Amino acid sequence: MASIIEIKGLTKVYASGFQALKGVDLTIEEGEIFALLGPNGAGKTTMISIICGIARASGGSVTVAGHDIIADYRGARTAIGLVPQELSTDQFERVIDTVTLSRGIFGKPRDDAYVEKILRDLSLWDKRNNKILELSGGMKRRVMIAKALSHEPRVLFLDEPTAGVDVELRRDMWKLIGELRQTGVTIILTTHYIEEAEEMADRVGVINRGELMLVEEKTALMKKLGKKTLSVVLTDPIETVPVELADWNVTLGADGHEIEYVFDTQAERTGVSSLLRKLGDLSIAYKDLNTKQSSLEDIFVELVHQEKAA
Amino acid sequence: MSLQNFRAIASIYKFELHRFRRTWLTGLLVPVITTTLYFVVFGGAIGSRMTQVDGIPYAAFIVPGLIMMSMLTESIFNASFGIYMPKFTGTIYELLSAPISATETVIAYVGAAATKSLIVGTIIFLTAHLFVDIHVAHPFAMAGFMLLIAISFCLFGFILGIWAQGFEQLQVIPLLVVTPLTFLGGAFYSVHMLADPWRTMTLFNPIVYLISGFRWTFFGRGDVGIEYSLLFVAAMLAVCLTIIGWMFRTGYRLKK
């Protein structure tokens, strides 16, 4: 895959002296869904704002589709569609008018058929003649996506697309993003919902306090940092963990009905088979086994903690 | 100066005029009613007791001042509101992230605001015809002068809209500075009617030069020479363009 965005040494210091970005390097591949994950105030929005031309970088460089965002801002911005976090719309205007305006501002010739297609894809066609203030929050978010897609961008930025959106709408949005991806557009989304990154992203970048802590394929990240928990459901409950199991550092759960063992999936010896053998030797009978993968949330919490400890 | 995204200019210009069209009834009625009121009060009630001013019937004499007064207010209001609203609602993100240069942005917004204030000026001019016979000495100069005034005050309003951080700031300059200066700038009287030191002091009021110049296009004479009026408009254009250039270069109150 060819890269579509190249970020090198990007820094941002606000007038207040606050350092929002501390030298970020990142390459985004064309056609992927990249999730930028981080707590509030981590620098996610600042980074997007700089790439899109809303904020100025203090240092470093960014190219989008080969165009420098400063020297060739027209080329770079033509390739980008932006859906900001805040619901900012021309409340008194009709849906179709604002979408048509967006296309014009980005220098594209009028194309009613294309605008219709976008509005239909986003289930907005029936509402095209409504004033935006008459729409629900979820629909307004769709209008903003329609505006961002109106000029056929190659990259779509979604800044917290599901912030403050109910569960059903969030599922809707995920489905929508999945469909957008089919059209070949590269999607970069920020979120602090781990679930969201886990559900959709191909790659995940974790940003905290202006630093990109890691960038990984989502599945690789899960594997690399993923711990699994093995639960052994016992036939008869036990009161204490036998000393013979001290090497595995197991804990007792479910009132003595379960033994839980946390292991690293990447380790050469996970210790699972030896544990089971040992249970056999000790004549501890079991009737079921479960393993559970840790979620991105666990991984993320761990990463942030590691950094705090360092 | 970077000019190439003409579609963006056309789109914003159309969109802004569309915004005005939505309120066309008040937009058109207000200047007509205001002008009528001024004619009833100044032209009819007071003017009937006055002789001529500078050899011109009083009712006719006030016409350029009236047009100028409305156009200044309209220009500042429309242009400042046009750019302030996207800042206020947050929709400015789209403008900042679009492949559009500062020059193109200014042409689109200022062009739309100036168009509206030219329409208002024309309506007042036509309404005035209902009340008084006006013979315009230099019609082309009059149209040109109106255009220059509309553009320069819309530029001024645009600066105000970028500077303003609240609705109060948006109102304070037009209400506390421009309107008083217009009243004191000879909209309803000739500067020659004042005694010194007021007369000399009045010459420091920039609006005097605008009204005087506009009056010259109507009657062939004004309080000061037409060259001074043109010089003033040119200076104002230059200052406004310089400030706007600086605002976009530094991202003043536009970009973080």
Interface residues (C-beta under 8 A of the other chain):
Chain A: Y14 S49 C52 G53 I54 A55 R56 Y73 R74 G75 R77 T78 I80 L82 P84 E86 S88 T89 D90 Q91 F92 E93 D97 T100 L101 S102 R103 G104 I105 F106 G107 K108 P109 K147
Chain B: Q4 N5 R7 A8 A10 S11 I12 K14 F15 H18 R19 R22 T89 G90 T91 Y93 E94 L95 L96 S97 A98 P99 I100 G251 K255 K256
